[in-house]
Amino acid sequence: MSVLNVAFYGSEAMAKNLAKKSDSRDVESYVFKDSTGEMARILSLLRPLKHPDSIRPLLSVLNVSRVGLIEVSQIDSALGEVIVAMKCSEIRSGIVVINPDSGQWVDPEQVKMLFTQAELRWEILEIVPEAHEIREMLFSLDKIDDAREDLVVPLDQKFNVQGIGVVGIGYVQSGIVRKHDQVLIVPGEKSAVVRSLQVMDDDVDEASSGDRVGVALRGVSEDFIGKGSMIVHQGSNALIEVSSSSSKLKMAPFQRRELAVGDVIHASSDIQFKVGRVTSIEKDTVDIDWESPLVIRRDGSGVVILVQLDAIPMRVIGTIFDITAA
């Protein structure tokens, strides 16, 4: 199966028109399965709840999505923050559907200007297409195949199942995980063995990039894993942990606020949401002490977004890259 995770910002009505509701917590999941071709395709719309009151569900969605879909019913600061967050998450491909609330009007030129200024070259539609047309457009945007890369599975849920043991649930960000694989839980590098796997409530022998997978683990206690824990293969050097970091900072579009020494910030990456404090700033280099270790990709491929929860109206500060231990 080929699974495409889509960061969706829009109405529940549009989500239900495109796919069947599957799950709802801080993030609603809507799934559409297409079995008409040689290989089944799955569209998974991930709709963050509570935004703009809370930014964390939005960031969690962006951590695991490859393309975006935004329904514009009105132009406001919440929409602006979503556009900026999409840009900082490097979601380069997406669709914008202008669909004003009943009796209202949205200026298409203003929408186009916002996306141009944010340097997002998405397709902007002034007429709402049929559901099947939107789905095909989204499928056509997925050009990435990273199944052969190192395994990385960030977890966002955990629980104990009688007779099975500890189960962690998350999205396969890259690579393939198989039954009986020997894995490590990071941070902490605790060894475990994959007892069984489930995707879409079905028992499977393997799960690959894009799959939302339940991983039953042998050899690890429930207390050792939590939201933001990651599964990698034994012997993998894909990830490193940093307690203090030095990195380059790229400010978000439209962000006028500047970081200062002593500022408390949060980093969002691979389902992690880490708190840190700025210890030094020199030009575009920022040093940060982390309250608990930040796990990053050794090859620098992961996106790390910085936010300040008290920064109104736009909490997204920017991204950090070229990260090294300080």
Secondary structure, DSSP 8 states (H G I E B T S, - for coil): -EEEEEEEES-HHHHHHHSEEEEESSEEEEEEEE-SSSS-EEEEEEEE-STTT-SHHHHHHHHH-SEEEEEESS-SHHHHHHHHHHHHTT---EEEEE---TT----HHHHHHHHHHTT---EEESS---HHHHHHHHHHH-----TTS--BEEEEEEEEETTTEEEEEEE--BSEEETT-EEEEETTTEEEEEEEEEETTEEESEEETT-EEEEEEES--GGG--TT-EEEETT--SEEEEEEEEEEEEE-TT------TT-EEEEEETTEEEEEEEEEEETTEEEEEEEEEEEEETTS-S-EEEE-TT-SS--EEEEEEEEEE-
